C-alpha cells in the first residue's frame, strides 16, 4: 500500500536496509540481537 500511495517512510527504509545487511552477513535468523551485531563494532567477526 505504501508503494502505491508514495509516503516518505525513512524509518521503514532504514529498517529494511539493516535487515538486508543482516541477511548478507548470515545474521538474518537473529531477532533484535542482529541489530546489535551491526551496531557495536567488534561483535561480529
N, C-alpha and C positions, 0 to 999 in steps of 0.2 A: 504494500500500500504506500509506503514512504517513497519508493521509487516513482510511483505514479503521480503522487502529489508534489513531490520535489522539495520537501523541507530540508533545512540545514540541520544535520544531526552530527555535530562534531564528536560527542561522546560515543555514539554508536560507531563512527568510523575509527576512532582510537581503539575501542574495544575489539573491533574486528581485526584491525592491524596487529594488535598484540596477540590475539588468538592465532592468527595466521603465522606469526613468528614462532609461537609456541609449537605449532604443528611442524614447522620446518626443523625445529630443534628436537623433535621427538618428545615434546612435553605435552602434546595435545590431550593425553588422558588425565592430566592433572586438573584439580579444581583451582581455586584461587591461589594455591601454593605455587602454581606455574607462573603466575604474575610475579611472585617474589623471586623466582629463579631468574626472571628477566630484569627485575628492578635492582636487586642487590648484587653488585659486582663480586665475582669470585664464588658465587653459589653454584654456578653451572659451569662445568669444565669444558 
